[in-house]
Amino acid sequence: MLVLGFSGLDRTAALKKRLTPGLDWREQRLVQGLDSAAALVDENGVVAASAQERHDGVKGTGAFPVDAIEACLRMAGVTLDDVDLVAHGFRYEPSPAFELDDNLRRWYREAYSEQVQLEVLRAHYPDQDWERKLVRVPHHLAHAASSYHLSGFPDAVVLVADGMGEAESTSLFAGRGSTLETLRTYPIASSLGILYSVVTQYLGFLPGMDEYKVMGLAPYGDTGAFPDVELVEVRPGGALAVPLLAHDRTPAERETHSGAIRRLEELFGPARHPDAPITQRHMDIASVLQRAVEEGLLFVLREGIEGGPTSSNLCLAGGVALNCTANGLISRSGLFDRVFIQPAAGDDGTALGAALHVLREHVPADPQPMGMPYWGDEFGDADVEAAVAALGPGHQVRRLPGESLLKEVSVLIGSGSVVAWFQGRMEFGPRALGNRSILADPTAPNMREHLNAVVKQREEFRPFAPAVIAEEAGEYFEIEEGQESRYRHMLFVTQVRERYRERLTSITHVDGSARVQVVEQESAPRFHALIRRFGDDHGTPVVLNTSFNLRGQPIVRTPVEAVETYARSTIDALAIGDWLVVREPVAGGSDD
């Protein structure tokens, strides 16, 4: 059976502008249904998956993912006629809640309803029987399925936390065999995800996209700086409250969160302008927020497992599950023996989850463990050769098959160069996991500052992640033996062992932590071989790994994008397939 899943709500961005004209660029992001994507699955697992932003270049787009769908079909060698069912990661139904005001009525009728989704599908694929073929899956169920069905666990507690689904913000499920049962849901008024996004907006960042910046800022702050502020309240009976959200009282305030922002200014002082400096006050606010959300998540988990179905396994999904610091805390809490997070935990992953849920309804099977999410486009030698041939003067281009390429890249990284690394199939999800990466020496002094300021052109406080071979992970990081695979998708923060913090200066955060990627030989053989070669040559089998993109750009997808991005950047070298490109020294200049 072949099932195609897709995420996103195509018409929400345009409707937002009609409902509330004159919004700034950050407020326009406050819509449901962004991060559209497509995924194709069958009885053997995930066939292909791709985010629409990698095709149209618009980060976080919610546009109907026609390009991503076509890519998945092309990778599978099929057409839409070969697909049995198409699953969508939303299921809005008529509700009295949508009759409370004109804005809500219009949201349902013009963006959310089943009729709208059918109209969008017919506009792109008019020859399909969509009344038969389309299956709408509740948003949180799609999130839960995306993690549970790829976990390999025979049973699990599944926690979904994001901004909102159709009418809920946090959900707990019990997974057993091929089924998922809802245990408890929390309303939108209790949303930990919306809380994090509103504070992200207050701190001058882009809500729905820059929450990871706030997470990175939090360790610089003092969690006790505002002792009288309670962002999350826990109440008897397992209830959870986010009082801040009650200050969005009018339809206009709900569209912009202006009431909540006003309340934050009363609590913490003026909101930060996006171009203003980041001060200690902002760091303290980020720290208070991070701690409040962590405590909220632990409360929900403890309440959920108290007297409920027992399992020693936990699956996480939803945008909040991309908070690697909270994930690390949950992992260390002792509440569960095993924790799994599917790497596309945000809304792009609901394309995958919706498809998996529909598949397992028709073809029941126990969850199977996933490997690396290398489910995107792959390109042949001819594509790579044509792309590098288009480079202008000022570059040296060589073909170096096998070990020769690894040797040269190891020398470059070890000498302080920054190398773009483009190999194999593209990753699915927001993390670059060794196929669309920028690599550097984690021991090089000032490498983090150089990458942030010159290469990535981003905030100086932002940390970078280490990639380490599995055999040596426990030597350099606080990872227990046998737990290495938990860290393969770069979704957990752990501590750098104290004896290596000064040496691994460019990947060690201010609190001694790191968002580690453990690289296994069987699942990522070429990336593993490169890191092993770097360790043999330079003494430390760890490289700094960040995504292959520049400021405001999605991660590169094609060889042409890789070459063009490299050419307009300050990246020193590009390793693409078996080809190595380096910049020629400027005549009469320094080699520095």
Residue pairs with C-beta under 8 A, 6 or more apart in sequence:
1 42
1 43
1 84
1 85
1 359
1 362
1 363
2 40
2 41
2 42
2 47
2 76
2 78
2 82
2 83
2 84
3 40
3 41
3 42
3 83
3 84
3 85
3 86
3 87
3 355
3 356
3 358
3 359
4 38
4 39
4 40
4 69
4 72
4 73
4 80
4 83
4 85
4 86
4 87
4 355
5 38
5 39
5 40
5 41
5 86
5 87
5 88
5 89
5 142
5 350
5 351
5 352
5 353
5 354
5 355
5 356
5 358
6 36
6 37
6 38
6 39
6 64
6 65
6 68
6 69
6 86
6 87
6 88
6 89
6 351
6 354
7 33
7 35
7 36
7 37
7 38
7 65
7 88
7 89
7 90
7 142
7 347
7 348
7 349
7 350
7 351
7 354
8 33
8 34
8 35
8 36
8 37
8 52
8 61
8 62
8 63
8 64
8 65
8 347
9 31
9 32
9 33
9 36
9 62
9 90
9 111
9 112
10 33
10 36
10 62
10 63
10 64
10 120
11 110
11 111
11 116
11 120
12 31
12 32
12 33
12 34
12 62
12 107
12 111
13 28
13 31
13 34
13 62
13 63
15 31
15 106
15 107
15 110
15 111
16 23
16 28
16 30
16 31
16 255
17 23
17 28
19 103
19 106
19 107
19 255
20 27
20 252
20 255
20 256
23 255
23 256
25 206
26 201
26 205
26 206
26 207
26 274
27 201
27 255
27 256
29 60
29 206
29 207
29 208
29 209
30 197
30 201
30 207
30 208
30 255
30 256
30 257
31 62
32 111
32 112
32 163
32 164
33 62
33 90
33 111
33 347
34 60
34 61
34 62
34 208
34 347
35 51
35 53
35 60
35 61
35 62
35 346
35 347
35 348
36 51
36 52
36 53
36 61
36 62
36 63
36 64
36 65
36 68
36 347
36 348
36 351
37 49
37 50
37 51
37 52
37 65
37 68
37 344
37 347
37 348
37 349
37 351
37 352
37 428
38 49
38 50
38 52
38 65
38 68
38 69
38 71
38 72
38 351
39 46
39 48
39 49
39 50
39 72
39 351
39 352
39 355
39 375
39 428
40 46
40 47
40 48
40 49
40 72
40 73
40 75
40 76
40 83
40 355
41 47
41 352
41 355
41 356
41 359
42 359
43 359
43 363
43 365
45 368
45 370
46 150
46 352
46 370
46 373
46 375
47 72
47 75
47 76
47 375
48 71
48 72
48 75
48 76
48 375
48 376
49 72
49 344
49 351
49 352
49 373
49 375
49 376
49 428
50 65
50 68
50 71
50 72
50 375
50 376
50 377
50 426
50 428
51 65
51 68
51 344
51 348
51 428
51 554
52 58
52 61
52 63
52 64
52 65
52 66
52 67
52 68
53 59
53 60
53 61
53 554
54 68
54 376
54 426
54 554
54 555
54 557
55 65
55 67
55 68
55 71
55 557
56 63
56 67
57 553
57 554
58 554
59 209
59 552
59 553
59 554
60 208
60 209
64 120
64 124
65 351
66 124
69 80
71 376
71 377
73 79
73 80
73 83
75 376
75 377
75 378
80 125
80 128
83 133
84 133
85 133
85 134
85 135
85 358
85 362
86 121
86 130
86 133
86 134
86 135
87 134
87 135
87 136
87 137
87 142
87 354
87 355
87 357
87 358
88 117
88 134
88 135
88 136
88 137
88 354
89 137
89 139
89 142
89 143
89 347
89 350
89 351
89 353
89 354
90 112
90 117
90 136
90 137
90 138
90 139
90 142
90 166
90 350
91 136
91 137
91 138
91 139
91 166
92 108
92 112
92 113
92 114
92 166
93 166
94 108
94 113
95 108
95 167
97 104
97 167
98 104
98 105
98 107
98 108
99 105
101 251
102 251
103 251
103 254
103 255
104 251
109 116
110 116
114 136
117 134
117 136
118 130
118 131
118 134
121 128
121 130
121 134
122 128
122 130
135 354
135 358
137 145
137 350
137 353
137 354
137 357
137 358
138 165
138 166
139 165
139 166
139 350
140 160
140 162
140 165
140 168
140 171
140 185
140 318
141 173
141 180
141 182
141 353
141 357
142 350
142 353
142 354
142 357
143 160
143 162
143 165
143 171
143 317
143 318
143 345
143 349
143 350
143 353
144 158
144 160
144 171
144 173
144 175
144 180
144 315
144 317
144 353
145 180
145 353
145 354
145 356
145 357
145 360
146 317
146 342
146 344
146 345
146 349
146 350
146 352
146 353
146 356
147 158
147 315
147 316
147 317
147 321
147 340
147 341
147 342
147 345
147 349
147 353
148 156
148 158
148 173
148 175
148 180
148 315
148 367
149 178
149 353
149 356
149 357
149 360
149 367
149 368
150 340
150 342
150 356
150 367
150 368
150 369
150 370
151 175
151 313
151 315
151 340
151 342
151 367
151 369
151 370
152 340
152 367
152 368
152 369
152 370
153 175
153 311
153 313
153 315
153 338
153 340
153 367
154 176
154 177
154 366
154 367
155 174
155 175
155 176
155 177
155 309
155 311
155 313
156 174
156 175
156 311
156 313
156 314
156 315
156 340
157 172
157 173
157 174
157 175
157 183
157 301
157 304
157 305
157 308
157 309
157 311
157 313
157 314
157 315
157 336
158 172
158 173
158 174
158 175
158 180
158 314
158 315
158 316
158 317
159 170
159 171
159 172
159 297
159 300
159 301
159 304
159 314
159 315
159 316
159 317
159 318
159 321
160 170
160 171
160 172
160 173
160 316
160 317
160 318
160 321
161 169
161 170
161 192
161 193
161 297
161 300
161 316
161 318
161 319
161 320
161 321
162 169
162 191
162 193
162 318
162 319
162 320
162 346
162 347
163 169
163 191
163 193
163 194
163 197
163 208
163 319
164 188
164 191
164 193
164 194
165 171
167 187
167 188
168 185
168 186
168 187
168 188
169 186
169 187
169 188
169 189
169 190
169 191
169 192
169 193
169 194
170 185
170 186
170 190
170 191
170 192
170 240
170 300
170 318
171 182
171 184
171 185
171 186
172 182
172 183
172 184
172 185
172 300
172 304
172 308
173 180
173 181
173 182
173 183
174 180
174 181
174 183
174 308
174 309
174 311
175 181
175 311
175 315
175 367
176 309
177 364
177 366
178 360
178 364
178 365
178 366
178 367
179 360
179 364
180 357
181 309
183 304
183 308
183 309
184 238
184 303
184 304
186 240
186 300
188 194
188 245
189 241
189 242
189 245
189 246
190 239
190 240
190 241
190 242
191 242
191 245
192 232
192 240
192 242
192 293
192 296
192 297
192 320
193 318
193 319
193 320
194 242
194 245
194 257
195 231
195 232
195 242
195 244
195 245
195 289
195 292
195 293
196 211
196 214
196 289
196 293
196 320
196 323
197 207
197 208
197 211
198 207
198 244
198 245
198 257
198 260
198 261
198 264
199 214
199 231
199 264
199 285
199 286
199 289
200 206
200 207
200 210
200 211
200 213
200 214
201 207
201 257
201 261
202 261
202 264
202 265
202 268
202 271
202 272
202 285
203 214
203 217
203 271
203 272
203 282
203 285
203 286
204 271
204 272
204 273
204 274
204 275
204 276
204 282
205 211
205 213
205 214
205 274
211 319
211 322
211 323
212 322
212 323
213 459
213 462
214 286
214 289
214 290
215 286
215 290
215 323
215 324
215 325
216 461
216 462
216 463
216 509
217 278
217 282
217 283
217 286
217 287
217 461
218 283
218 286
218 287
218 289
218 290
218 291
218 325
219 287
219 325
219 509
219 510
219 511
219 513
220 280
220 283
220 286
220 287
220 461
220 510
221 280
221 282
221 283
221 284
221 285
221 286
221 287
221 288
222 283
222 284
222 287
223 287
223 288
223 290
223 291
225 281
225 284
225 285
225 287
225 288
226 267
226 268
226 284
226 285
226 288
229 267
229 268
229 288
230 243
230 292
231 242
231 243
231 244
231 288
231 289
231 292
232 240
232 241
232 242
232 292
232 293
232 295
232 296
233 240
233 241
233 242
233 243
234 240
234 241
234 295
234 296
234 299
235 241
238 299
238 300
238 303
238 304
240 296
240 299
240 300
244 260
244 263
244 264
245 260
247 253
247 259
247 260
247 262
247 263
248 254
248 257
248 258
248 259
248 260
249 259
250 259
252 258
253 259
253 260
261 271
264 271
265 271
268 281
268 285
269 281
272 278
272 282
278 459
278 461
290 323
290 325
290 326
293 320
293 323
293 326
294 325
294 326
294 329
297 320
297 326
297 330
298 329
298 330
298 333
298 335
301 314
301 330
301 333
301 335
302 335
305 335
311 336
312 336
312 337
312 338
313 336
313 337
313 338
313 339
313 340
314 330
314 335
314 336
314 338
314 339
314 340
315 339
315 340
315 341
315 342
316 327
316 330
316 339
316 340
316 341
316 345
317 341
317 342
317 345
317 349
317 353
318 345
318 346
319 345
319 346
319 347
320 326
321 327
321 341
321 345
321 491
322 345
322 346
322 430
322 491
324 490
324 491
324 492
324 493
324 515
325 493
325 513
327 339
327 341
327 491
327 492
327 493
328 492
328 493
328 494
328 513
330 336
330 339
331 339
331 486
331 492
338 486
339 486
339 492
340 486
341 489
341 491
341 492
342 349
342 352
342 353
342 370
342 373
342 429
342 489
343 349
343 373
343 427
343 428
343 429
343 430
343 431
343 433
343 489
343 490
343 491
344 352
344 373
344 428
344 429
344 430
345 429
345 491
346 429
346 430
348 428
348 429
348 430
349 429
352 428
371 522
371 523
372 427
372 433
372 434
372 488
372 489
372 523
372 524
373 427
373 428
373 429
373 433
373 489
374 424
374 425
374 426
374 427
374 428
374 433
374 435
374 524
375 425
375 426
375 427
375 428
376 425
376 426
376 427
376 428
376 557
377 425
377 426
377 557
377 558
378 424
378 425
378 426
379 558
379 559
379 577
381 577
381 578
383 558
383 559
384 559
384 576
384 577
384 578
384 579
385 579
386 559
387 558
387 559
387 560
387 562
387 563
387 576
388 397
388 559
388 563
388 576
388 579
388 581
389 397
390 560
390 563
391 397
391 563
391 567
391 581
392 567
394 583
394 584
395 567
395 581
395 582
395 583
395 584
396 581
396 582
396 583
396 584
397 579
397 580
397 581
398 579
398 580
399 578
399 579
399 580
400 408
400 578
400 579
400 580
401 578
402 578
403 533
405 575
405 578
405 580
406 526
406 529
406 530
406 533
407 533
408 580
409 419
409 421
409 439
409 530
409 573
409 575
409 580
410 530
410 533
410 534
410 537
410 538
411 537
412 419
412 572
412 573
412 582
413 419
413 439
413 440
413 441
413 534
413 538
413 543
414 441
414 534
414 537
414 538
416 441
416 444
416 447
417 440
417 572
417 573
418 438
418 439
418 440
418 450
418 451
418 455
418 570
418 571
418 572
418 573
419 438
419 439
419 440
419 571
419 572
419 573
419 574
419 575
420 437
420 438
420 439
420 548
420 562
420 565
420 566
420 569
420 571
420 573
420 574
420 575
420 576
421 434
421 435
421 436
421 437
421 438
421 439
421 527
421 530
421 548
421 575
422 435
422 436
422 548
422 556
422 559
422 562
422 574
422 575
422 576
422 577
423 434
423 435
423 526
423 527
423 575
423 576
423 577
424 435
424 526
425 435
426 435
426 436
426 555
426 557
427 433
427 435
427 436
427 555
429 489
431 489
431 490
431 491
431 517
431 547
432 438
432 545
432 546
432 547
432 548
432 555
433 488
433 489
433 490
433 517
433 524
434 467
434 517
434 519
434 524
434 527
434 545
435 524
435 527
436 547
436 548
436 555
436 556
436 557
436 562
437 467
437 527
437 545
437 546
437 547
437 548
438 451
438 455
438 456
438 545
438 546
438 547
438 548
438 571
439 467
439 530
439 543
439 544
439 545
440 447
440 451
440 464
440 506
440 543
440 544
441 447
441 506
441 538
441 543
441 544
442 464
442 466
442 504
442 505
442 506
442 507
442 540
442 542
442 543
442 544
443 503
443 504
443 505
443 506
443 538
443 540
444 506
445 505
446 506
447 505
447 506
447 544
448 463
448 464
448 505
448 506
448 507
448 544
449 460
451 464
451 506
451 544
451 546
452 458
452 459
452 460
452 462
453 460
454 570
455 550
455 569
455 570
455 571
456 462
456 546
456 550
456 551
457 550
457 551
458 551
463 507
463 509
463 514
463 515
464 506
464 507
464 544
464 545
464 546
465 490
465 507
465 514
465 515
465 516
465 517
465 544
465 545
465 546
466 476
466 477
466 504
466 507
466 514
466 516
466 517
466 542
466 543
466 544
466 545
467 516
467 517
467 518
467 519
467 527
467 531
467 542
467 543
467 544
467 545
468 476
468 477
468 516
468 517
468 518
468 519
468 531
468 541
468 542
469 518
469 519
469 521
469 528
469 531
469 532
469 535
469 541
470 484
470 485
470 518
470 519
470 520
470 521
470 528
471 541
472 535
472 541
472 542
473 479
473 484
473 487
473 516
473 518
474 480
474 481
474 484
475 497
476 496
476 497
476 500
476 504
476 540
476 542
477 487
477 494
477 495
477 496
477 497
477 514
477 516
478 494
478 495
478 496
478 497
479 486
479 487
479 494
479 516
479 518
484 518
484 520
485 518
485 520
486 492
486 518
487 494
487 516
487 517
487 518
488 517
488 518
488 519
488 520
488 523
489 517
490 515
490 516
490 517
490 545
491 515
492 515
492 516
493 513
493 514
493 515
493 516
494 513
494 514
494 516
495 512
495 513
495 514
496 504
496 507
496 508
496 512
496 513
496 514
498 512
501 508
501 512
503 540
504 514
504 540
504 542
506 544
507 514
507 542
507 544
508 514
517 545
519 527
519 528
519 531
520 528
521 528
521 529
530 543
531 541
531 542
531 543
532 541
534 540
534 541
534 542
534 543
535 541
535 542
547 555
548 555
548 556
548 562
548 565
549 555
549 556
549 565
550 565
550 568
550 569
553 565
556 562
556 565
559 576
559 577
562 574
562 576
563 574
563 576
563 581
566 574
566 581
572 582
572 583
573 580
573 581
573 582
573 583
574 580
574 581
575 581
585 591
